């Protein structure tokens, strides 16, 4: 019921929230969320335009949430990218249905309403506070810099568990 774009956005928002207090680079987000870098670039522009994240260029640049994760709902993330379209009239334009939806479209709209209600009630902080040892929506990884730094590590597929870092071990 949600597109890949929305799922990628949710992964990205959660990754930024997990690194609260510092800017998270596009490379870090791409590595953690496994979202292709070119796609992530366009996605992050949409999240900036939607007012959910800020972007800063430069050596200490990256992305940060515009608000506390406890006040940002999943609904806001979904709505910033692909606003839900509730079914209020016959999508087929059948005059015989008048103002009533047929059972199929009525049930589809009810499902959309349930999903909307869930997304409106759940915050990004709720995603981070879920009990268990599994990181929500994405995997935290630490990349071991090879010949090409993070890009080299990504290209080689070499990853280990832990927080994201561009530092060379022992530096």
N, C-alpha and C positions, 0 to 999 in steps of 0.2 A: 504494500500500500504506500510505501515511500520509495522514492527513486534512489538510484545510486548516488546522485548528486547530494541529496539530503543526508544520506548515510555518511558520505564523505565529510560533509559539513559538521555533522554531529561528532564524528571522530576528531576532527580538527579542533572544535570548540573544547571537547573534553581534554585533549592533549594540552591545549593552552592553559586550561583551568588547573591541570595537574602540576603545571610549572608556574603557579601563581607567584607574583612578585618579580618576575623577570620576563624579558622579551624572549619569545621562542621563534627561532628562524624558520623560514620555509623549508629548508633542508631537514631540520629536526622534525618538523611536522610531517613531512613526506616520509621520512624514515620510520617514524613511530606508527603512523596511520596506514602506511603502504598505499598512499594515494599517489598516482603518478605526478611528478613535479609540474609538468606543463598544465595539467588539469587543476592541480592545487593552486597554482598562480591565479587562474581565472576565478576559482572558487573563493579564494581569500579576498579578491577584489569585491566580490558580491557581498561577503560578510562585512567588509569595511563600509561599503555603501549602505548596507542594512543597519549600520550603527552598532554592530555586535562586537567588533574588534577594531583596534587601532593598529596602524602600521607605522613603523619608523625605520628609515633607511640609515645606513652607516654601520660602523664597526660594532656598536652595541644595539643595533636595530633588530627588528623582528616584530612579532605580533603579541598583543595583550588584549584581554577582554576589556570591554568598556565599563563593565559593572561587576559587582561581586557575583560569583556563580550561584549564590543562594537566591538571587533576585532575577536570574535569567532563566526563562523557561524553555523547554524543548520546543514548545509551540512557536516561540519567537524565532528560533533558528529555522524551523520548517517554513514558517510564514515569510521570512526574509528571502527565501530562495524560490519556493513554489507554494504560494498560498493555496490552501485547501479550497476546493470548489464543492460545496455542498450541493446536493441535488434538490432543487426546489420546484422544478417543473419537468415534465417529460422530456428527456434528452432527445427523443425522436420527433418531438413536436406533434404528437398525435392529438388531434382535437378531441377525440372521443374520451381521452383521459381527463380533460378539463384541468381543474386545479389539483386533482388527486394523482398521486404517483401509483404506478402499478406495483404489485408485490415485489418484483425484482428490484426496481429502483428505490422503493421504500426501504427495503432491507439493506441495500447498499448504502443509502444515506444514513441509516441508523448505525451501521458499522463505521462510517466516516465520523459520525457524531461521537461515538465512543472513543475512537482514536484521538479526535480533537480534544475531548475532555481529559484524556490521559496525558497528552502532551502539554495541555495548559496547566495541569496540576503538578507536573514533574519539573524540577529545576536541574540545572547542570550540577549543582552541589549534591542533589539527590543521587545522581549517577555516580559521583565519586564516593558517596557514603554507603553504597550497597555493601552488605556484609559478604565476606569471602575473599579469597586471595587472588582472584582473577581481575585484572585491570579492565575497567569498562571500555568497550568499543574499540580498543586498540591495545597494542602490546608495547610496554616500555622496553626499549632496547638501548644498549650502549654500543656504539660503533667503535671498532678498533681501527684507528687510522692506518691505512696502508699507503702505498705509493701516492694515492690521490686523495688523502684525507677522507672525509666522509664519502665523497663520490666514489673513491676507490673501494671503500668498504661496501658501499651499496652495490657497485658493479660486481664485486667478488662474492657478494652474498654473505659476508662474514659478520655475524651478530652474536652478542651474548646478552644475558639478562642484566638489568640494572638501569639507572637513570641515564638519560642522554648526555653525552659529553663529547666535545671535539678535542679535548686535551689528550696529548700523548701520555700513555701510562708513565708515571714517574716524573712528569714535568711539573 
